[in-house]
């Protein structure tokens, strides 16, 4: 409606414009003429095209803003990702260059078997600890032993396998052997069942080779006297523990008792003046300790008495103590 009125008013004024242009014009008339010119300019504008153009500019502005936001977010996220990637690379590099050691301990009265990172198999006797790296790096594959273990070594001539037991080193390439080196014992024994091993002593000025073993040979090293002896033996009784057996063949009674202490986790007590210099032979597979002691009593002039178990400060039972006396 307003537009129609303006058109009518504009048309009616067209005829008068010539006269007014020629006539003298006052200030009020000039204002009216200026308003009519402005209306004509407004009519000439394509409002629909202008609206579309404005919307396009707004959309472009919005897209530009979103692109800017995404770019900034990407920059913010990229930095932590780069830092994490660098840290991860450093961790992998540090791990690959470092050596991490693991330890496995077999409790008394139990035995276990496992495989080392190089594929070598190891059997552990009771009360034994072995330490080894998560991977073998360098010129040799070294493990540390306290107790008794049987090794079936994976062959690798370029990287010898070494068992460190105190200051005694057993060096092998691809072979099988039994090593006994309990920390509470003064004796270190290595028995070879297959292949060849070198026995070395580790000293301040380096390593010294003391023996090379062939199958069925055993080296016995006296740690206090620093003396060693190589002898030919029957390996059966030394490795029977792998299958849960105990074999004695004309063994001195003190040695028999020591093996029974470790196997059954007990303590034998006897007077130092008591003579127990007897020999004993027997083969046992799963028998209880009392049965074995009965066999020993039948062949020697000594008797055994199981003492009442005591508790320690933590209310835990201590090792069973067995008293040895001469028969009356």
Secondary structure by P-SEA (a helix, b strand, c coil): caaaaaaaaaaaaccaaaaaaaccccaaaaaaaaaaaaaaaaaacaaaaaaaaaaaaaaaaaaaaaaaaaaaaaaaaaaaaaaaaaaaaaaaaaaaabbbbbbbbbccccccccccccbbbbbbcccbbbbbccccccccbbbbbcccccccccccccbbbbbbcccbbbbbccccbbbbbbccccbbbbbbccbbbbbbbbcccbbbbcccccccbbbbbbccccbbbbbbbccccccccccbbbbbccccaaaaaaaaaaacbbbbbbbccccccbbbbbccccccaaaaaaaaaacccbbbbbcbbbbccccccccbbbbbbccc
